[in-house]
Amino acid sequence: MTDEFDLQDHELTILKEACRTVDTLDGLQTIVDRDGLTMTSPQGVKAHPALVELRNQRVTLAKLVASLRIPLDDDQSVGRLEQQRVGYRQIAAVK
């Protein structure tokens, strides 16, 4: 990412948090894979707490990545970048 795009300090912080979120997602997925999707509680069967947090962390990751405004590949964007991504990031010049 940092080779392709000129990121400002606040964007590097967002990228770092996105990477941490991915690590958290990996850990939570490991727990869900091991324990299953549900668990039994005194109130009955319910979603595993790690599954609930996994969903929350996925939403967080999506917001972090979207805030970086990384453009889609040219073949995927056909006329949409200008409409949907005002102020999208330019690829860094080769040094």
N, C-alpha and C positions, 0 to 999 in steps of 0.2 A: 504494500500500500504506500509506504513512504517513498519508495522508488518511483512509483507511477504518479503520485499526486503531491503537490506542495501543500502540506497541512500546517495550519497555524497551531500555536500552543494549546488553545482550547479544543481544537479538533484532535490533537494527539491524545489529550486526556479522554475524550469521548471514545477514540479508538481503543485506548488501553482498557477502559471500562467495558467496551464491547468484548474484548478478548477475555476479560475476567468473567463476564457473563457466560460466554461459551464454556469456559472451564466449569462454572457452576452448573450449567446445563448438563455437561458430561457426568458430573458427580451425581446429580439428581436422577439422570437416566439410569445410571448404574444401580441406584437404590431401587428404582421402580422395576428394573429388569430382575433384580434379585428377589424383591418382596411381592411383586405383582401389583396390579392396578387398584385393588381394594384391600381393605383391612376390616377386621371385626372390632367394634367398639361396644360399650354398654348400650348404646343407642341402636346397634345393628351394624350392618355392612355399609361402609362408606368409602369414598375415594381415598386412596393413600395420600397422606399430607405431602409427600414428595411429589406426587403427580400434580397436586394443586399448585405447588410452588414452581414446578416445571412449566406449567402454563403461564404463570406470572412472569417468569424469567424470559420466556419466549416473547412475550409482549414487550418486555423491557429491551431485549436485543433488537427487535424490529424497530423500535423508536430510536435507539442509539444509532443503528445503521442508517436509518432514513435521515437522521439529523446531519449526517456527513455529506449528503447530497451527491453521492457518487453516481455519475451518469450510467445509463444502460449501454450495452454494446450497440454500435451503430445499426446492426441488422435487426435488433429488437426494438429500436426506438422510432423508426419511421414516422417522423413528424410529431411524435409525442413529447420529446424532450422540451421543446420550446413551450408547449402548452402546459405540461404538468410540472416541470422542474425549473421554474424561474430561478435564475442565479445558480445553475448547476456548476459544478466544479470542472475546471479545465485540466487536462492532463499536463503534467509538468514538462517543461522543455528539457531535452536531453542535454546534459552538461558535458 
